[in-house]
Amino acid sequence: MRIAYLECFSGISGDMFLGALIDAGVSPDLFRQTVTALGVDAKLEISRAERSGISAVKIDVLAAGEKELPREEFFEKQEHASGHSHHQAHEHEHSHEHGHTHEHSHSHEEHLHRGLKEIRAIIQSASISNTAKQRAIAIFEALGAAEARVHNVDSEKIHFHEVGAIDAIVDIVCAAVGSEALGVDEWVCSPLNVGGGTVNCAHGTFPIPAPATLDLLKHAPIYSGEIQKELVTPTGAAIVHVLASRFGQFPTIRTDKIGYGAGSRDFKNFPNVVRLTVGETADESAATAPTDTVTILEANLDDMTPQVFGYVMERALHEGALDVYGTAVQMKKNRPGTLLTVLCRPEDEPRLTKLIFAETTTLGVRSRTEKRATLNRRHVTVNTRWGAIRMKLANLNGSVSNYAPEYEDCRRIAEQQHVPLKTVMQEAIKIYLDTENG
């Protein structure tokens, strides 16, 4: 089994990821051909840079002849050019991604209202593989969904401002094409250093990580180190969100490729790079389904209404529970009751135990720790006649063992288009299988 391991000790951005791919062996010409296939006014500058003694590949996207800038430099430039704060200039905008890559001032009106529909059309018309198209669309849809949750609007109504710029489209599509060209079975990611401090966005000053970034990294292990700058960008977070099947320490592999991608900033005594390591699992046992540790919380309930039980399930899932379910049980004095079971990460046990005590009638919560084997999971997007639907794929040793359309996507389309839910699900499965079989 071939594994790619991303080490994000200095965060990750779209251009850093592309640089690491090239340094690990992906052809620069493949990226140049991809940019040409997109038909946008952009080109790539590829060079080598040194970051605290580490030689890495540096990627710059030139959109209409201008380089993308780090977020704070972009907004400083905008404020200087306009004579007033960028936030004041955009008080009327409510649905724009707080991305790390930005459209340039000369093209603001051109890209102000670029939505997911327009971005999908650009990607679908490009001469790249269907798998790469699906992966690129999935990354943009992850960004849109994160922004939609931040602003409490439908993702299809999101109009990308910063992320919708040409440089972000180039970053994301090249990331999809390059990750496919690398030819790995699984992507694994380290805990991510998100940086610290504050960052200027189109809607004002926010603590790092920015809202959309934090949403994309929900349930991923993150931390803040000594560098008080934005290290993980929304584009980088979305790439990790879509590619990574799991997070953890360096896997047991026989390494054959190593790549470093350079960030724009050069910190003193701290290499601003992302490292990509590719290799084969060292033995058959390492290629089996990965295992992790979960905590099981249980409580017997015999004096609580079903409506409250449903509310508790929703709250627990919202608070990070991995799964919640109820089992009918016969309790003392022959009372029918319900066994509430909550699966969670060990670090979430105190918070979820407190929730169970607060929201149920139980006087005690039992807990135990167990190991579980899990299949590696990832998403691809299929485009039906009614709209895009994510397919959830489960992999074992590099082969797809299970696949299913995302229920929420199918339900939304069924309700909007007045089509039977089972018809939508069957159509998504058929398109996926047709695509896989060529």
LUMLUM-48459 format. One record per residue (C-alpha): chain; x, y, z. Coordinates in nm, 3 decimals, decimal comma, padded with zeros to 5 digits. Example, Ala and Ser with C-alpha at 12.3 -4.5 7.8 and 13.67 -1.06 7.14 Angstrom:
<nodes>
NODE   roke         u         v         w
NODE      A    01,230   -00,450    00,780
NODE      A    01,367   -00,106    00,714
</nodes>
This chain:
<nodes>
NODE   roke         u         v         w
NODE      A    00,000    00,000    00,000
NODE      A    00,140    00,337   -00,104
NODE      A    00,103    00,619    00,147
NODE      A    00,163    00,995    00,126
NODE      A    00,231    01,166    00,459
NODE      A    00,191    01,542    00,496
NODE      A    00,383    01,709    00,779
NODE      A    00,223    02,044    00,857
NODE      A    00,456    02,164    01,133
NODE      A    00,450    02,504    00,963
NODE      A    00,092    02,482    00,842
NODE      A   -00,013    02,436    00,482
NODE      A   -00,137    02,649    00,193
NODE      A   -00,227    02,570   -00,165
NODE      A    00,103    02,688   -00,311
NODE      A    00,306    02,507   -00,043
NODE      A    00,125    02,183   -00,130
NODE      A    00,197    02,227   -00,502
NODE      A    00,564    02,292   -00,429
NODE      A    00,588    01,973   -00,221
NODE      A    00,422    01,772   -00,501
NODE      A    00,678    01,894   -00,756
NODE      A    00,969    01,831   -00,517
NODE      A    00,834    01,477   -00,465
NODE      A    00,840    01,406   -00,837
NODE      A    00,524    01,546   -00,999
NODE      A    00,618    01,707   -01,331
NODE      A    00,610    02,088   -01,343
NODE      A    00,488    02,056   -01,703
NODE      A    00,177    01,878   -01,576
NODE      A    00,086    02,187   -01,374
NODE      A    00,159    02,420   -01,665
NODE      A   -00,061    02,208   -01,890
NODE      A   -00,335    02,217   -01,626
NODE      A   -00,327    02,596   -01,612
NODE      A   -00,353    02,608   -01,991
NODE      A   -00,646    02,363   -01,982
NODE      A   -00,832    02,592   -01,739
NODE      A   -00,831    02,873   -01,994
NODE      A   -00,773    03,144   -01,734
NODE      A   -00,539    03,442   -01,739
NODE      A   -00,271    03,286   -01,522
NODE      A    00,070    03,124   -01,529
NODE      A    00,302    02,959   -01,281
NODE      A    00,646    03,065   -01,165
NODE      A    00,838    02,769   -01,024
NODE      A    01,164    02,823   -00,840
NODE      A    01,369    02,696   -00,547
NODE      A    01,379    02,884   -00,219
NODE      A    01,558    02,834    00,111
NODE      A    01,361    02,841    00,436
NODE      A    01,585    02,825    00,746
NODE      A    01,839    02,612    00,561
NODE      A    01,582    02,383    00,395
NODE      A    01,574    02,387    00,014
NODE      A    01,216    02,377   -00,111
NODE      A    01,014    02,436   -00,427
NODE      A    00,835    02,773   -00,436
NODE      A    00,524    02,816   -00,648
NODE      A    00,385    03,156   -00,744
NODE      A    00,062    03,195   -00,934
NODE      A    00,053    03,504   -01,155
NODE      A   -00,308    03,606   -01,216
NODE      A   -00,329    03,876   -01,482
NODE      A    00,043    03,929   -01,432
NODE      A    00,034    03,982   -01,054
NODE      A    00,150    03,748   -00,778
NODE      A   -00,076    03,640   -00,498
NODE      A    00,007    03,792   -00,160
NODE      A   -00,017    03,670    00,200
NODE      A   -00,345    03,783    00,351
NODE      A   -00,220    04,072    00,565
NODE      A   -00,006    04,212    00,282
NODE      A   -00,305    04,195    00,048
NODE      A   -00,531    04,392    00,281
NODE      A   -00,258    04,645    00,363
NODE      A   -00,219    04,704   -00,011
NODE      A   -00,596    04,740   -00,051
NODE      A   -00,622    04,985    00,239
NODE      A   -00,333    05,192    00,108
NODE      A   -00,485    05,203   -00,241
NODE      A   -00,837    05,291   -00,123
NODE      A   -00,750    05,532    00,155
NODE      A   -00,985    05,359    00,402
NODE      A   -01,012    05,024    00,574
NODE      A   -01,085    04,720    00,364
NODE      A   -01,351    04,616    00,612
NODE      A   -01,541    04,943    00,563
NODE      A   -01,518    04,906    00,189
NODE      A   -01,689    04,568    00,202
NODE      A   -01,961    04,610    00,461
NODE      A   -02,217    04,515    00,197
NODE      A   -02,062    04,173    00,130
NODE      A   -02,189    03,883    00,337
NODE      A   -02,091    03,565    00,154
NODE      A   -01,721    03,565    00,075
NODE      A   -01,460    03,313    00,174
NODE      A   -01,189    03,445    00,405
NODE      A   -00,926    03,272    00,197
NODE      A   -00,551    03,301    00,197
NODE      A   -00,533    03,359   -00,177
NODE      A   -00,689    03,678   -00,301
NODE      A   -00,808    03,833   -00,619
NODE      A   -00,613    04,141   -00,714
NODE      A   -00,759    04,489   -00,696
NODE      A   -00,779    04,532   -01,074
NODE      A   -01,007    04,228   -01,106
NODE      A   -01,232    04,282   -00,803
NODE      A   -01,557    04,333   -00,993
NODE      A   -01,481    04,050   -01,236
NODE      A   -01,466    03,789   -00,959
NODE      A   -01,693    03,941   -00,695
NODE      A   -01,990    03,719   -00,779
NODE      A   -01,821    03,393   -00,878
NODE      A   -02,018    03,113   -00,718
NODE      A   -01,986    02,737   -00,698
NODE      A   -02,187    02,695   -01,017
NODE      A   -01,943    02,907   -01,219
NODE      A   -01,640    02,741   -01,060
NODE      A   -01,777    02,393   -01,134
NODE      A   -01,828    02,497   -01,497
NODE      A   -01,466    02,612   -01,528
NODE      A   -01,337    02,286   -01,381
NODE      A   -01,573    02,063   -01,580
NODE      A   -01,468    02,224   -01,909
NODE      A   -01,096    02,168   -01,843
NODE      A   -00,913    01,886   -02,021
NODE      A   -00,819    01,692   -01,706
NODE      A   -00,925    01,350   -01,577
NODE      A   -01,270    01,297   -01,429
NODE      A   -01,115    01,196   -01,098
NODE      A   -00,917    01,520   -01,080
NODE      A   -01,229    01,719   -01,170
NODE      A   -01,425    01,550   -00,892
NODE      A   -01,149    01,609   -00,640
NODE      A   -01,110    01,978   -00,733
NODE      A   -01,486    02,033   -00,713
NODE      A   -01,494    01,854   -00,377
NODE      A   -01,227    02,092   -00,242
NODE      A   -01,421    02,398   -00,356
NODE      A   -01,745    02,255   -00,220
NODE      A   -01,574    02,195    00,115
NODE      A   -01,473    02,563    00,117
NODE      A   -01,825    02,667    00,023
NODE      A   -01,982    02,447    00,291
NODE      A   -01,749    02,587    00,557
NODE      A   -01,825    02,943    00,458
NODE      A   -02,197    02,864    00,445
NODE      A   -02,189    02,735    00,802
NODE      A   -01,998    03,043    00,918
NODE      A   -02,255    03,277    00,757
NODE      A   -02,560    03,051    00,805
NODE      A   -02,655    03,047    00,437
NODE      A   -02,695    02,777    00,173
NODE      A   -02,361    02,679    00,016
NODE      A   -02,502    02,728   -00,335
NODE      A   -02,559    03,095   -00,245
NODE      A   -02,197    03,149   -00,149
NODE      A   -02,021    03,385   -00,389
NODE      A   -01,648    03,349   -00,350
NODE      A   -01,451    03,670   -00,323
NODE      A   -01,101    03,573   -00,221
NODE      A   -01,111    03,198   -00,284
NODE      A   -01,296    03,251   -00,611
NODE      A   -00,996    03,432   -00,755
NODE      A   -00,798    03,288   -01,044
NODE      A   -00,499    03,202   -00,826
NODE      A   -00,714    02,987   -00,595
NODE      A   -00,871    02,802   -00,887
NODE      A   -00,522    02,729   -01,019
NODE      A   -00,401    02,617   -00,674
NODE      A   -00,694    02,382   -00,616
NODE      A   -00,716    02,227   -00,962
NODE      A   -00,340    02,173   -00,976
NODE      A   -00,360    02,018   -00,628
NODE      A   -00,624    01,775   -00,755
NODE      A   -00,427    01,688   -01,068
NODE      A   -00,095    01,659   -00,884
NODE      A   -00,229    01,446   -00,599
NODE      A   -00,373    01,205   -00,856
NODE      A   -00,043    01,195   -01,049
NODE      A    00,145    01,103   -00,732
NODE      A   -00,032    00,766   -00,744
NODE      A   -00,085    00,692   -00,375
NODE      A   -00,352    00,479   -00,205
NODE      A   -00,391    00,688    00,108
NODE      A   -00,315    01,039    00,235
NODE      A   -00,223    01,076    00,601
NODE      A   -00,168    01,411    00,774
NODE      A    00,018    01,515    01,087
NODE      A   -00,133    01,747    01,349
NODE      A   -00,144    02,097    01,198
NODE      A    00,029    02,407    01,334
NODE      A   -00,229    02,678    01,266
NODE      A   -00,016    02,968    01,391
NODE      A   -00,153    03,238    01,616
NODE      A   -00,243    03,603    01,660
NODE      A   -00,502    03,773    01,442
NODE      A   -00,560    03,812    01,071
NODE      A   -00,738    04,071    00,860
NODE      A   -01,022    03,932    00,649
NODE      A   -01,282    04,089    00,422
NODE      A   -01,516    04,117    00,722
NODE      A   -01,271    04,249    00,981
NODE      A   -01,003    04,118    01,215
NODE      A   -01,035    03,760    01,340
NODE      A   -00,828    03,539    01,569
NODE      A   -00,623    03,272    01,396
NODE      A   -00,735    03,025    01,270
NODE      A   -00,989    03,216    01,063
NODE      A   -01,353    03,096    01,092
NODE      A   -01,367    02,896    00,767
NODE      A   -01,025    02,740    00,835
NODE      A   -01,130    02,626    01,181
NODE      A   -01,453    02,481    01,044
NODE      A   -01,264    02,282    00,780
NODE      A   -01,028    02,144    01,046
NODE      A   -01,308    02,035    01,280
NODE      A   -01,199    01,709    01,451
NODE      A   -00,846    01,736    01,305
NODE      A   -00,562    01,767    01,559
NODE      A   -00,443    02,130    01,555
NODE      A   -00,218    02,341    01,776
NODE      A   -00,057    02,686    01,796
NODE      A    00,322    02,716    01,809
NODE      A    00,570    02,997    01,842
NODE      A    00,491    03,165    01,509
NODE      A    00,213    03,420    01,553
NODE      A    00,103    03,434    01,192
NODE      A   -00,161    03,254    00,986
NODE      A    00,001    02,925    00,888
NODE      A   -00,295    02,715    00,772
NODE      A   -00,499    02,888    00,503
NODE      A   -00,856    02,800    00,404
NODE      A   -00,728    02,657    00,075
NODE      A   -00,472    02,442    00,256
NODE      A   -00,730    02,332    00,511
NODE      A   -00,974    02,234    00,235
NODE      A   -00,707    02,027    00,057
NODE      A   -00,632    01,841    00,380
NODE      A   -01,005    01,807    00,453
NODE      A   -01,065    01,629    00,122
NODE      A   -00,742    01,431    00,083
NODE      A   -00,655    01,311    00,433
NODE      A   -00,826    00,988    00,541
NODE      A   -00,671    01,009    00,888
NODE      A   -00,438    01,210    01,111
NODE      A   -00,151    01,078    01,318
NODE      A    00,219    01,029    01,364
NODE      A    00,461    00,924    01,090
NODE      A    00,339    00,592    00,947
NODE      A    00,556    00,282    00,912
NODE      A    00,665    00,299    00,548
NODE      A    00,968    00,243    00,325
NODE      A    01,030    00,596    00,202
NODE      A    01,118    00,656   -00,162
NODE      A    01,014    01,019   -00,226
NODE      A    01,043    01,334   -00,016
NODE      A    00,928    01,682   -00,115
NODE      A    00,936    02,026    00,048
NODE      A    00,702    02,309   -00,049
NODE      A    00,798    02,663    00,054
NODE      A    00,564    02,921    00,202
NODE      A    00,581    03,288    00,109
NODE      A    00,728    03,406    00,439
NODE      A    01,080    03,329    00,561
NODE      A    01,075    03,299    00,941
NODE      A    01,394    03,320    01,144
NODE      A    01,508    02,980    01,274
NODE      A    01,179    02,817    01,169
NODE      A    01,146    02,647    00,828
NODE      A    00,826    02,767    00,665
NODE      A    00,774    02,453    00,456
NODE      A    00,537    02,160    00,430
NODE      A    00,700    01,820    00,394
NODE      A    00,555    01,539    00,183
NODE      A    00,687    01,185    00,224
NODE      A    00,579    00,899   -00,001
NODE      A    00,646    00,530    00,052
NODE      A    00,518    00,175    00,073
NODE      A    00,392    00,016    00,392
NODE      A    00,677   -00,180    00,545
NODE      A    00,487   -00,507    00,597
NODE      A    00,152   -00,671    00,544
NODE      A    00,034   -00,598    00,898
NODE      A    00,083   -00,226    00,840
NODE      A   -00,140   -00,245    00,534
NODE      A   -00,445   -00,369    00,727
NODE      A   -00,725   -00,144    00,843
NODE      A   -00,584    00,123    01,078
NODE      A   -00,691    00,120    01,442
NODE      A   -00,752    00,392    01,695
NODE      A   -00,885    00,427    02,049
NODE      A   -01,235    00,544    02,134
NODE      A   -01,421    00,606    02,458
NODE      A   -01,766    00,452    02,509
NODE      A   -02,007    00,643    02,735
NODE      A   -02,328    00,472    02,848
NODE      A   -02,629    00,569    03,058
NODE      A   -02,955    00,383    03,131
NODE      A   -03,265    00,602    03,094
NODE      A   -03,617    00,503    03,200
NODE      A   -03,780    00,834    03,292
NODE      A   -03,709    01,063    02,996
NODE      A   -03,936    01,149    02,703
NODE      A   -03,841    01,041    02,349
NODE      A   -03,835    01,405    02,233
NODE      A   -03,559    01,489    02,482
NODE      A   -03,366    01,176    02,385
NODE      A   -03,362    01,290    02,022
NODE      A   -03,239    01,633    02,129
NODE      A   -02,959    01,478    02,336
NODE      A   -02,844    01,275    02,033
NODE      A   -02,829    01,587    01,817
NODE      A   -02,642    01,784    02,085
NODE      A   -02,387    01,507    02,138
NODE      A   -02,313    01,481    01,767
NODE      A   -02,280    01,857    01,744
NODE      A   -02,032    01,850    02,036
NODE      A   -01,805    01,606    01,853
NODE      A   -01,940    01,259    01,932
NODE      A   -01,836    01,002    01,671
NODE      A   -02,166    00,817    01,700
NODE      A   -02,475    00,817    01,923
NODE      A   -02,746    00,553    01,944
NODE      A   -03,014    00,413    02,170
NODE      A   -03,093    00,051    02,253
NODE      A   -03,421   -00,070    02,404
NODE      A   -03,359   -00,238    02,740
NODE      A   -03,570   -00,380    03,022
NODE      A   -03,470   -00,218    03,350
NODE      A   -03,540   -00,282    03,717
NODE      A   -03,903   -00,310    03,828
NODE      A   -03,971   -00,431    03,471
NODE      A   -03,960   -00,078    03,333
NODE      A   -03,886   -00,041    02,961
NODE      A   -03,597    00,197    02,909
NODE      A   -03,329    00,312    02,668
NODE      A   -02,953    00,257    02,683
NODE      A   -02,783    00,571    02,557
NODE      A   -02,445    00,497    02,400
NODE      A   -02,201    00,768    02,291
NODE      A   -01,877    00,695    02,104
NODE      A   -01,619    00,972    02,125
NODE      A   -01,252    01,054    02,119
NODE      A   -01,086    01,014    02,462
NODE      A   -01,016    01,386    02,487
NODE      A   -01,387    01,463    02,439
NODE      A   -01,503    01,239    02,726
NODE      A   -01,525    01,511    02,999
NODE      A   -01,728    01,747    02,778
NODE      A   -01,973    01,479    02,662
NODE      A   -02,012    01,332    03,011
NODE      A   -02,107    01,678    03,135
NODE      A   -02,356    01,708    02,849
NODE      A   -02,522    01,374    02,937
NODE      A   -02,561    01,478    03,300
NODE      A   -02,699    01,818    03,204
NODE      A   -02,944    01,704    02,936
NODE      A   -03,070    01,366    03,062
NODE      A   -03,222    01,231    03,382
NODE      A   -02,943    00,982    03,452
NODE      A   -02,755    00,982    03,783
NODE      A   -02,451    00,798    03,648
NODE      A   -02,246    00,762    03,329
NODE      A   -02,029    00,458    03,265
NODE      A   -01,717    00,484    03,049
NODE      A   -01,468    00,244    02,898
NODE      A   -01,193    00,261    02,636
NODE      A   -01,187    00,030    02,336
NODE      A   -00,987   -00,015    02,019
NODE      A   -01,157   -00,006    01,682
NODE      A   -01,049   -00,084    01,327
NODE      A   -01,160    00,169    01,067
NODE      A   -01,158    00,177    00,691
NODE      A   -00,990    00,475    00,529
NODE      A   -01,254    00,714    00,399
NODE      A   -01,260    00,982    00,135
NODE      A   -01,513    01,163   -00,083
NODE      A   -01,553    01,208   -00,456
NODE      A   -01,822    01,415   -00,621
NODE      A   -02,055    01,293   -00,895
NODE      A   -02,265    01,530   -01,101
NODE      A   -02,624    01,418   -01,152
NODE      A   -02,889    01,588   -01,363
NODE      A   -03,014    01,756   -01,044
NODE      A   -02,679    01,866   -00,902
NODE      A   -02,358    01,748   -00,736
NODE      A   -02,363    01,464   -00,482
NODE      A   -02,071    01,348   -00,270
NODE      A   -01,994    00,977   -00,268
NODE      A   -01,836    00,841    00,049
NODE      A   -01,574    00,576   -00,031
NODE      A   -01,420    00,332    00,215
NODE      A   -01,079    00,185    00,125
NODE      A   -00,902   -00,126    00,250
NODE      A   -00,541   -00,168    00,134
NODE      A   -00,597    00,076   -00,151
NODE      A   -00,914   -00,087   -00,288
NODE      A   -01,263    00,058   -00,256
NODE      A   -01,459   -00,184   -00,038
NODE      A   -01,772    00,025    00,023
NODE      A   -01,933    00,323   -00,143
NODE      A   -02,249    00,520   -00,073
NODE      A   -02,394    00,861   -00,163
NODE      A   -02,406    01,116    00,117
NODE      A   -02,757    01,109    00,257
NODE      A   -02,779    01,484    00,328
NODE      A   -02,683    01,571   -00,031
NODE      A   -02,944    01,330   -00,167
NODE      A   -03,212    01,452    00,073
NODE      A   -03,148    01,815   -00,018
NODE      A   -03,178    01,742   -00,390
NODE      A   -03,487    01,523   -00,340
NODE      A   -03,661    01,802   -00,151
NODE      A   -03,556    02,078   -00,389
NODE      A   -03,628    01,888   -00,710
NODE      A   -03,933    01,693   -00,586
NODE      A   -03,772    01,363   -00,685
NODE      A   -03,799    01,040   -00,479
NODE      A   -03,502    01,005   -00,248
NODE      A   -03,431    00,648   -00,362
NODE      A   -03,419    00,768   -00,725
NODE      A   -03,157    01,031   -00,640
NODE      A   -02,945    00,778   -00,450
NODE      A   -02,968    00,520   -00,730
NODE      A   -02,869    00,780   -00,990
NODE      A   -02,563    00,886   -00,785
NODE      A   -02,447    00,525   -00,749
NODE      A   -02,495    00,456   -01,120
NODE      A   -02,293    00,764   -01,225
NODE      A   -02,017    00,675   -00,981
NODE      A   -01,992    00,318   -01,112
NODE      A   -02,005    00,434   -01,473
NODE      A   -01,721    00,678   -01,404
NODE      A   -01,510    00,413   -01,228
NODE      A   -01,563    00,170   -01,514
NODE      A   -01,474    00,425   -01,779
</nodes>
